[in-house]
Amino acid sequence: MKKRNLLLTLLAIITASAGIVWAADHIDAPGVTSTTSDITDFYAFQSPENSSNMVFVANLQGLLDPTATANATFDENVMVEFNIDNTGDFVEDLVIQATFKDGKVNVYGPVKPTATGKISRVETSGDVTAANITKYNQTASIGSSNGIKVFAGPRDDPFFFDFAKYSEIIAGTATGFSNPGSDTFAGTNVMSVVVEVPKSMLGSAATLNTWVESKRKI
């Protein structure tokens, strides 16, 4: 099954022993913002519970209010793909792919992709880890297999940004942010995909280039 790149890629460069790195993009064109394929945040970090593991997080459908969150679902025609370059050429050597169907998330990989770039195929030859998609206000459902852990479902938007103060700085009426400032995204939610994998599955490189894409079935 082929997939096509849908509008947004977020890139991070992380050392295998480093803290969290992130990229964020909450406001896009009206046709993209808050859609089922709209990526708001990408996080990659060493697991705080197990230093031998890495965690990858993709958040989608930003700015969901609680009422909208209760009815939000993952699009079964959209695949979330974490790309991992462990050779430094900015071409994915490994992918971790999440697909959604009938209330479950299936995560494939990490596995070497049969194709790179904008077109992907669902890579079913590697590890497959499944979990029930967690519903709003329900206890998190965690799937695990071969040291891999998976979560998919709604979560409070973790990105803190004082947009009003930012606008004042851009306008020249303020010189810096307040501490702690005002969280513009407080009270809004995202649909989150979280995958934790052993570092041993990602190769031996000390530095990884990693990015996330949402790809729609064609």
DAWONOR-V685623 format. One record per residue. N is the residue number from 1. RES is the residue in three letters. PHI is phi in degrees with one decimal (none if undefined). Layout:
n	res	phi
N	RES	PHI
N	RES	PHI
This chain:
n	res	phi
1	MET	none
2	LYS	-85.9
3	LYS	-130.8
4	ARG	-121.0
5	ASN	-58.4
6	LEU	-110.0
7	LEU	72.5
8	LEU	-134.4
9	THR	-130.3
10	LEU	-118.0
11	LEU	-117.8
12	ALA	-136.9
13	ILE	-116.6
14	ILE	-136.7
15	THR	-84.3
16	ALA	-63.5
17	SER	-109.5
18	ALA	-82.7
19	GLY	-78.6
20	ILE	-69.8
21	VAL	-124.0
22	TRP	-150.3
23	ALA	-138.6
24	ALA	-138.9
25	ASP	-159.5
26	HIS	-90.2
27	ILE	-125.1
28	ASP	-118.3
29	ALA	-62.4
30	PRO	-54.7
31	GLY	-74.4
32	VAL	-113.9
33	THR	-54.9
34	SER	69.2
35	THR	-77.8
36	THR	-67.9
37	SER	-108.5
38	ASP	-77.1
39	ILE	-85.6
40	THR	-99.3
41	ASP	-143.0
42	PHE	-135.4
43	TYR	-125.1
44	ALA	-139.9
45	PHE	-159.1
46	GLN	-71.8
47	SER	-59.4
48	PRO	-70.2
49	GLU	-96.0
50	ASN	-149.5
51	SER	-67.3
52	SER	-89.2
53	ASN	-118.4
54	MET	-113.8
55	VAL	-119.4
56	PHE	-120.2
57	VAL	-130.6
58	ALA	-120.0
59	ASN	-108.6
60	LEU	-129.4
61	GLN	57.6
62	GLY	-66.9
63	LEU	64.4
64	LEU	-77.0
65	ASP	-81.8
66	PRO	-55.4
67	THR	-64.5
68	ALA	-68.4
69	THR	-63.7
70	ALA	-60.4
71	ASN	-107.2
72	ALA	-73.6
73	THR	-137.1
74	PHE	-81.3
75	ASP	-78.5
76	GLU	-70.1
77	ASN	-97.6
78	VAL	-118.0
79	MET	-110.0
80	VAL	-96.3
81	GLU	-124.5
82	PHE	-88.9
83	ASN	-106.6
84	ILE	-130.4
85	ASP	-104.7
86	ASN	-112.1
87	THR	-120.8
88	GLY	82.6
89	ASP	-104.4
90	PHE	60.4
91	VAL	-119.9
92	GLU	-65.2
93	ASP	-93.7
94	LEU	-138.2
95	VAL	-132.1
96	ILE	-122.6
97	GLN	-117.6
98	ALA	-117.0
99	THR	-122.6
100	PHE	-131.0
101	LYS	-163.2
102	ASP	52.6
103	GLY	77.4
104	LYS	-127.2
105	VAL	-111.4
106	ASN	-112.9
107	VAL	-113.8
108	TYR	-107.5
109	GLY	102.9
110	PRO	-65.2
111	VAL	-151.6
112	LYS	-68.3
113	PRO	-76.9
114	THR	-78.5
115	ALA	-144.7
116	THR	-118.2
117	GLY	92.8
118	LYS	-75.6
119	ILE	-103.0
120	SER	-128.8
121	ARG	-120.0
122	VAL	-67.4
123	GLU	-92.7
124	THR	-94.3
125	SER	-83.7
126	GLY	-99.8
127	ASP	-64.0
128	VAL	-126.1
129	THR	-124.1
130	ALA	-115.5
131	ALA	-151.8
132	ASN	-70.4
133	ILE	-72.1
134	THR	-69.9
135	LYS	-87.9
136	TYR	-57.9
137	ASN	64.9
138	GLN	-109.9
139	THR	-61.6
140	ALA	-60.7
141	SER	-100.5
142	ILE	-112.0
143	GLY	-97.5
144	SER	-145.7
145	SER	-166.7
146	ASN	53.1
147	GLY	85.2
148	ILE	-96.7
149	LYS	-121.3
150	VAL	-137.5
151	PHE	-137.6
152	ALA	-146.0
153	GLY	159.5
154	PRO	-73.9
155	ARG	-148.0
156	ASP	-60.4
157	ASP	-61.4
158	PRO	-82.3
159	PHE	-80.1
160	PHE	-101.6
161	PHE	-152.1
162	ASP	-93.6
163	PHE	-68.8
164	ALA	-62.9
165	LYS	-67.4
166	TYR	-58.2
167	SER	-63.9
168	GLU	-66.0
169	ILE	-64.2
170	ILE	-62.5
171	ALA	-78.0
172	GLY	85.9
173	THR	-98.7
174	ALA	-144.3
175	THR	-104.3
176	GLY	-172.3
177	PHE	-81.1
178	SER	-83.0
179	ASN	-121.5
180	PRO	-92.4
181	GLY	82.9
182	SER	-112.6
183	ASP	-83.0
184	THR	-59.9
185	PHE	-94.3
186	ALA	-59.6
187	GLY	87.0
188	THR	-109.0
189	ASN	-126.8
190	VAL	-134.0
191	MET	-97.1
192	SER	-114.7
193	VAL	-120.3
194	VAL	-125.1
195	VAL	-130.3
196	GLU	-111.0
197	VAL	-133.1
198	PRO	-63.2
199	LYS	-59.1
200	SER	-61.7
201	MET	-85.5
202	LEU	-105.9
203	GLY	94.3
204	SER	-101.3
205	ALA	-64.9
206	ALA	-76.3
207	THR	-126.2
208	LEU	-118.4
209	ASN	-95.6
210	THR	-141.2
211	TRP	-147.7
212	VAL	-126.1
213	GLU	-135.0
214	SER	-107.4
215	LYS	-127.4
216	ARG	-101.4
217	LYS	-62.1
218	ILE	-125.7
